[in-house]
Amino acid sequence: MARVLAFSAVMVASVCGGLMGFAVGSLQWSESRSVWIFVAAATGSALAALGVAVVSVLVLRAMSEWADVASLKARRR
């Protein structure tokens, strides 16, 4: 379940980053430079997804370590 939530968070962040990049690109350049707007949207999407993916991996690793420590404590009893 945690992996599904992490994947969903990365996808949501990617969409949100793309929308923010599109908005910034639309404000910066006119409609005649649609390639640059697309580049801004793609860059925003990639950066947001990368950032959330890093945090998700760290959280999943921490959860794994916590589970190992909890099982170790249970075995000691």
Backbone as CSV, one residue per row, in Angstrom:
resi,resn,N_x,N_y,N_z,CA_x,CA_y,CA_z,C_x,C_y,C_z
1,MET,0.825,-1.190,0.000,0.000,0.000,0.000,0.877,1.265,0.000
2,ALA,1.978,1.212,0.738,2.854,2.384,0.807,3.470,2.688,-0.550
3,ARG,3.821,1.654,-1.298,4.411,1.867,-2.626,3.401,2.460,-3.590
4,VAL,2.160,2.017,-3.491,1.105,2.568,-4.353,0.888,4.040,-4.035
5,LEU,0.876,4.371,-2.762,0.715,5.775,-2.374,1.907,6.620,-2.814
6,ALA,3.101,6.065,-2.722,4.290,6.801,-3.154,4.245,7.044,-4.661
7,PHE,3.866,6.021,-5.417,3.757,6.173,-6.872,2.688,7.202,-7.226
8,SER,1.565,7.151,-6.518,0.492,8.122,-6.768,0.953,9.543,-6.455
9,ALA,1.721,9.694,-5.392,2.229,11.017,-5.035,3.168,11.553,-6.109
10,VAL,3.989,10.694,-6.673,4.900,11.125,-7.742,4.111,11.550,-8.978
11,MET,3.067,10.803,-9.304,2.260,11.147,-10.478,1.505,12.466,-10.277
12,VAL,0.946,12.659,-9.095,0.237,13.909,-8.798,1.205,15.088,-8.835
13,ALA,2.389,14.902,-8.279,3.394,15.965,-8.299,3.823,16.287,-9.726
14,SER,3.933,15.269,-10.554,4.312,15.486,-11.946,3.263,16.327,-12.675
15,VAL,2.007,16.005,-12.471,0.931,16.776,-13.105,0.923,18.211,-12.585
16,CYS,1.042,18.371,-11.292,1.040,19.718,-10.706,2.248,20.528,-11.175
17,GLY,3.407,19.899,-11.236,4.601,20.590,-11.722,4.455,20.990,-13.179
18,GLY,3.851,20.121,-13.981,3.607,20.455,-15.381,2.651,21.620,-15.538
19,LEU,1.607,21.634,-14.722,0.660,22.754,-14.775,1.310,24.065,-14.336
20,MET,2.152,23.987,-13.314,2.842,25.199,-12.869,3.838,25.673,-13.916
21,GLY,4.558,24.734,-14.540,5.486,25.108,-15.606,4.762,25.714,-16.796
22,PHE,3.596,25.161,-17.117,2.787,25.715,-18.209,2.328,27.131,-17.876
23,ALA,1.893,27.343,-16.641,1.438,28.668,-16.245,2.571,29.691,-16.296
24,VAL,3.734,29.307,-15.807,4.883,30.216,-15.845,5.306,30.472,-17.292
25,GLY,5.312,29.432,-18.102,5.666,29.595,-19.511,4.678,30.469,-20.256
26,SER,3.408,30.318,-19.943,2.390,31.151,-20.591,2.530,32.618,-20.207
27,LEU,2.918,32.856,-18.967,3.123,34.242,-18.539,4.393,34.834,-19.145
28,GLN,5.407,34.008,-19.292,6.700,34.493,-19.776,6.701,34.741,-21.281
29,TRP,6.154,33.783,-22.050,6.205,33.876,-23.502,4.791,33.958,-24.065
30,SER,4.679,34.541,-25.259,3.373,34.619,-25.912,3.025,33.272,-26.533
31,GLU,1.834,33.175,-27.062,1.378,31.915,-27.656,2.172,31.531,-28.900
32,SER,2.866,32.482,-29.489,3.646,32.173,-30.688,4.875,31.321,-30.374
33,ARG,5.298,31.300,-29.147,6.459,30.494,-28.729,5.984,29.287,-27.922
34,SER,5.130,28.507,-28.526,4.533,27.381,-27.809,5.552,26.290,-27.470
35,VAL,6.642,26.217,-28.225,7.668,25.218,-27.919,8.292,25.512,-26.564
36,TRP,8.561,26.770,-26.281,9.157,27.134,-24.996,8.182,26.911,-23.849
37,ILE,6.904,27.113,-24.110,5.899,26.838,-23.082,5.887,25.347,-22.770
38,PHE,5.970,24.526,-23.819,6.027,23.080,-23.612,7.293,22.680,-22.855
39,VAL,8.410,23.290,-23.178,9.669,22.985,-22.480,9.563,23.362,-21.003
40,ALA,8.962,24.502,-20.718,8.781,24.915,-19.324,7.871,23.942,-18.581
41,ALA,6.808,23.500,-19.244,5.891,22.553,-18.611,6.571,21.208,-18.375
42,ALA,7.325,20.736,-19.348,8.018,19.453,-19.198,9.091,19.530,-18.110
43,THR,9.795,20.634,-18.057,10.822,20.812,-17.023,10.193,20.860,-15.634
44,GLY,9.106,21.605,-15.509,8.412,21.666,-14.224,7.892,20.309,-13.794
45,SER,7.360,19.562,-14.743,6.852,18.221,-14.446,7.975,17.297,-13.986
46,ALA,9.084,17.320,-14.689,10.204,16.447,-14.343,10.812,16.811,-12.989
47,LEU,10.971,18.093,-12.731,11.564,18.511,-11.461,10.675,18.172,-10.278
48,ALA,9.379,18.392,-10.425,8.458,18.078,-9.329,8.418,16.575,-9.074
49,ALA,8.370,15.789,-10.142,8.340,14.335,-9.977,9.632,13.830,-9.345
50,LEU,10.761,14.382,-9.757,12.041,13.973,-9.192,12.125,14.302,-7.702
51,GLY,11.688,15.484,-7.334,11.728,15.876,-5.924,10.858,14.995,-5.051
52,VAL,9.644,14.718,-5.497,8.750,13.872,-4.712,9.246,12.425,-4.720
53,ALA,9.849,11.987,-5.803,10.380,10.626,-5.850,11.506,10.446,-4.839
54,VAL,12.359,11.427,-4.705,13.448,11.347,-3.721,12.882,11.245,-2.309
55,VAL,11.907,12.085,-2.011,11.295,12.054,-0.677,10.580,10.727,-0.451
56,SER,9.897,10.222,-1.472,9.183,8.948,-1.342,10.140,7.798,-1.071
57,VAL,11.261,7.767,-1.759,12.241,6.703,-1.532,12.790,6.779,-0.112
58,LEU,13.066,7.971,0.357,13.565,8.112,1.724,12.535,7.659,2.750
59,VAL,11.275,7.987,2.512,10.210,7.569,3.434,10.050,6.055,3.412
60,LEU,10.080,5.451,2.231,9.935,3.998,2.150,11.106,3.284,2.828
61,ARG,12.297,3.817,2.690,13.462,3.218,3.375,13.332,3.343,4.885
62,ALA,12.872,4.502,5.348,12.693,4.692,6.787,11.630,3.743,7.328
63,MET,10.543,3.576,6.574,9.498,2.646,7.011,10.033,1.217,7.084
64,SER,10.881,0.866,6.146,11.472,-0.468,6.150,12.362,-0.670,7.377
65,GLU,13.142,0.327,7.701,14.007,0.234,8.883,13.185,0.156,10.156
66,TRP,12.104,0.938,10.221,11.252,0.896,11.414,10.618,-0.475,11.577
67,ALA,10.224,-1.094,10.462,9.638,-2.426,10.533,10.671,-3.445,11.009
68,ASP,11.903,-3.308,10.570,12.965,-4.216,11.017,13.229,-4.065,12.509
69,VAL,13.251,-2.836,12.982,13.484,-2.602,14.405,12.328,-3.130,15.229
70,ALA,11.098,-2.959,14.752,9.941,-3.453,15.480,9.931,-4.975,15.539
71,SER,10.304,-5.623,14.425,10.328,-7.088,14.442,11.457,-7.609,15.333
72,LEU,12.567,-6.882,15.389,13.667,-7.272,16.265,13.249,-7.183,17.715
73,LYS,12.535,-6.115,18.074,12.048,-5.975,19.457,11.032,-7.071,19.793
74,ALA,10.217,-7.452,18.820,9.231,-8.491,19.070,9.900,-9.846,19.272
75,ARG,10.999,-10.090,18.557,11.711,-11.362,18.692,12.450,-11.458,20.016
76,ARG,12.837,-10.331,20.594,13.557,-10.338,21.867,12.640,-10.704,23.029
77,ARG,11.359,-10.521,22.889,10.434,-10.783,24.001,10.190,-12.218,24.167
